[in-house]
Amino acid sequence: SPTTSTPSSFSISNDIVLDSIGIYRQNQYIDHKNSSNTQKAVITFIEPFFSHSLFEFKYEFDITGIHTTRSVEDRIDAMSPSYIDSLRVDYDYYFRSNKTGVTYQYTPDKRLRLNIGFSVQPVVMKGNLLKDDQNYTYENINLIPTALFKYQFSKEMDWQIDYRGGNNQPQFYQIAPVVDNTNSRHIITGNPELKAEFAHQISTTIRKTI
């Protein structure tokens, strides 16, 4: 399913006081475009286990290709604007994941349901900056636990507790040493050693139908 994001263009203009030395003036026009193409496949197999439970086996394959460009124009001299080559970005990268998981569901009666699941997701992200022909690779194995408890008090009321663990991968611009000074007070440069973060999410819901 190919998707193309809407290009974003904006200007930034700042006057920054540098102690008693003077004022740093910034007036830039930034043109940012990116496009992506995603292919995804999912296979699910459900197997009953005894009389009140079942196993669900699931495999997901996902590959996404992205192309991004960003050009920065210096407009301090309004009569003769010029592009800043050091801030120009032009890169291609793709993200590939293979996720395999199993979920055990136990339903002893119509009121109670318990789910426990676990998935393993190897991921690979590869990309290159076109301006310096440098390739960057990021690899990780995500471990994704899940659990669910649901109790039906009546036809009108139920209670659910849901737990999900997951990894948040860094984006390519976060691992490639690309300078982003869109905010001159918070200049960002990518870190090739950046690792994924793991997040725990627990939620509970009580529903009552009136």
C-alpha positions as CSV (number, residue, x, y, z in Angstrom):
1,S,0.0,0.0,0.0
2,P,2.1,2.9,-1.2
3,T,1.6,6.2,0.6
4,T,3.0,9.7,0.1
5,S,3.1,12.3,2.8
6,T,2.1,15.9,2.1
7,P,5.3,18.0,1.6
8,S,5.9,20.5,4.4
9,S,7.5,23.8,3.8
10,F,8.0,26.5,6.4
11,S,10.2,29.4,7.4
12,I,12.1,30.1,10.6
13,S,13.4,33.4,11.7
14,N,15.2,34.0,15.0
15,D,17.4,36.6,16.7
16,I,19.6,35.0,19.4
17,V,21.6,37.2,21.7
18,L,25.1,35.8,22.2
19,D,26.2,37.3,25.6
20,S,27.7,40.7,24.9
21,I,29.2,39.7,21.5
22,G,26.2,40.4,19.3
23,I,23.1,38.8,17.7
24,Y,23.0,35.6,15.7
25,R,20.4,36.1,13.0
26,Q,18.6,33.2,11.3
27,N,16.1,33.3,8.5
28,Q,15.7,30.0,6.7
29,Y,13.2,28.4,4.4
30,I,12.9,24.6,4.9
31,D,11.3,22.4,2.3
32,H,10.7,18.8,3.6
33,K,9.3,16.0,1.5
34,N,9.0,12.2,2.1
35,S,7.3,9.2,0.4
36,S,6.8,5.7,1.6
37,N,5.7,2.3,0.2
38,T,4.6,-0.5,2.6
39,Q,3.9,-4.2,1.9
40,K,2.4,-6.4,4.7
41,A,1.3,-10.0,5.0
42,V,-0.4,-11.7,8.0
43,I,-1.0,-15.5,8.6
44,T,-3.1,-16.7,11.5
45,F,-3.8,-20.2,12.7
46,I,-6.1,-21.1,15.6
47,E,-6.1,-24.5,17.3
48,P,-8.6,-25.5,20.1
49,F,-7.0,-26.9,23.2
50,F,-9.2,-29.0,25.4
51,S,-12.7,-27.7,26.0
52,H,-12.2,-24.2,27.3
53,S,-9.1,-22.9,25.7
54,L,-7.3,-22.4,22.4
55,F,-3.9,-21.4,20.9
56,E,-3.6,-18.7,18.3
57,F,-0.4,-18.7,16.2
58,K,0.3,-15.6,14.2
59,Y,3.0,-14.5,11.7
60,E,3.4,-11.0,10.3
61,F,5.8,-9.8,7.6
62,D,6.2,-6.0,7.1
63,I,8.6,-4.1,4.8
64,T,8.5,-0.4,4.3
65,G,10.7,1.8,2.0
66,I,11.0,5.5,2.6
67,H,12.7,8.3,0.7
68,T,13.1,11.7,2.4
69,T,14.5,15.0,1.2
70,R,15.0,18.3,3.0
71,S,16.5,21.4,1.6
72,V,17.3,24.6,3.6
73,E,17.5,28.0,2.0
74,D,19.3,30.9,3.8
75,R,17.2,34.1,3.4
76,I,19.3,36.5,5.5
77,D,20.1,38.3,2.3
78,A,16.6,38.5,0.8
79,M,18.0,39.7,-2.5
80,S,20.3,36.7,-2.9
81,P,19.1,33.6,-1.0
82,S,21.3,30.5,-1.1
83,Y,21.0,26.9,-0.1
84,I,22.9,25.5,2.9
85,D,24.6,22.3,1.7
86,S,25.6,21.1,5.2
87,L,21.9,21.0,6.2
88,R,20.6,19.3,3.1
89,V,19.2,15.8,3.6
90,D,18.6,13.2,0.9
91,Y,18.3,9.6,2.1
92,D,16.6,6.3,1.3
93,Y,16.0,3.5,3.8
94,Y,13.8,0.5,4.3
95,F,12.5,-1.2,7.5
96,R,11.8,-5.0,7.6
97,S,10.3,-7.0,10.3
98,N,9.2,-10.7,10.8
99,K,7.0,-11.1,13.8
100,T,6.0,-14.5,15.2
101,G,3.7,-14.9,18.1
102,V,1.5,-17.3,20.1
103,T,-1.5,-16.5,22.3
104,Y,-3.1,-18.8,24.8
105,Q,-6.8,-18.1,25.6
106,Y,-8.7,-19.6,28.5
107,T,-12.4,-19.2,28.8
108,P,-13.9,-21.5,31.5
109,D,-17.3,-19.9,31.3
110,K,-19.2,-17.0,29.7
111,R,-18.0,-14.5,32.4
112,L,-14.2,-14.9,32.4
113,R,-11.6,-14.7,29.7
114,L,-7.8,-14.8,30.2
115,N,-5.2,-14.3,27.4
116,I,-1.4,-14.6,27.7
117,G,0.8,-14.1,24.6
118,F,4.3,-13.6,23.6
119,S,5.9,-12.5,20.3
120,V,9.4,-12.3,18.8
121,Q,10.1,-9.7,16.2
122,P,13.5,-9.5,14.5
123,V,13.8,-6.1,12.8
124,V,16.3,-4.7,10.3
125,M,16.6,-1.1,9.1
126,K,19.1,-0.1,6.4
127,G,19.6,3.2,4.7
128,N,22.1,5.5,3.1
129,L,22.8,9.2,2.9
130,L,23.1,10.1,-0.8
131,K,25.4,13.0,-0.2
132,D,28.2,10.9,1.3
133,D,27.4,7.3,0.1
134,Q,27.5,6.2,3.7
135,N,25.4,3.2,4.6
136,Y,23.8,2.7,8.1
137,T,22.3,-0.5,9.5
138,Y,20.2,-1.1,12.6
139,E,19.3,-4.6,13.8
140,N,17.3,-5.6,16.9
141,I,15.1,-8.4,18.3
142,N,12.0,-7.2,20.0
143,L,10.3,-9.3,22.7
144,I,6.6,-8.5,23.0
145,P,4.6,-9.9,26.0
146,T,0.8,-9.4,26.2
147,A,-1.8,-10.3,28.8
148,L,-5.6,-9.7,29.1
149,F,-8.1,-10.3,31.9
150,K,-11.8,-9.8,31.2
151,Y,-14.7,-10.4,33.6
152,Q,-18.4,-10.1,32.6
153,F,-20.4,-9.1,35.7
154,S,-23.7,-9.0,33.7
155,K,-24.9,-8.3,30.2
156,E,-24.6,-4.6,30.9
157,M,-21.3,-4.5,32.8
158,D,-17.8,-5.9,32.3
159,W,-14.2,-5.2,33.6
160,Q,-11.1,-5.5,31.5
161,I,-7.3,-5.3,32.3
162,D,-4.9,-5.2,29.4
163,Y,-1.1,-5.3,29.5
164,R,1.2,-4.9,26.5
165,G,5.0,-4.5,26.3
166,G,6.6,-3.2,23.2
167,N,9.7,-1.7,21.6
168,N,9.9,1.7,20.0
169,Q,12.6,1.7,17.2
170,P,14.6,4.8,16.4
171,Q,13.8,6.4,13.1
172,F,16.5,6.6,10.4
173,Y,17.2,10.3,11.0
174,Q,17.8,9.5,14.7
175,I,20.7,7.1,13.9
176,A,22.2,8.8,10.9
177,P,24.5,11.7,11.8
178,V,22.2,14.3,10.2
179,V,22.0,17.8,11.6
180,D,18.6,19.3,12.1
181,N,18.5,22.9,13.2
182,T,14.8,23.6,12.6
183,N,14.8,24.8,16.2
184,S,18.0,26.8,16.6
185,R,17.8,26.5,20.4
186,H,17.6,22.7,20.1
187,I,19.9,21.4,17.4
188,I,19.7,17.7,16.9
189,T,22.3,15.3,15.4
190,G,21.6,11.5,14.9
191,N,23.3,8.9,17.0
192,P,24.4,5.7,15.2
193,E,24.6,3.9,18.6
194,L,21.0,4.7,19.6
195,K,19.1,1.7,20.9
196,A,15.4,0.9,21.0
197,E,13.4,1.7,24.1
198,F,11.0,-0.8,25.8
199,A,7.7,0.4,27.1
200,H,5.1,-1.2,29.4
201,Q,1.5,-0.3,29.0
202,I,-1.2,-1.3,31.4
203,S,-4.8,-0.2,31.0
204,T,-8.1,-1.0,32.7
205,T,-11.6,-0.4,31.6
206,I,-15.0,-0.8,33.3
207,R,-18.0,-0.6,30.9
208,K,-21.6,-0.1,32.0
209,T,-24.4,0.0,29.5
210,I,-27.4,2.0,30.5
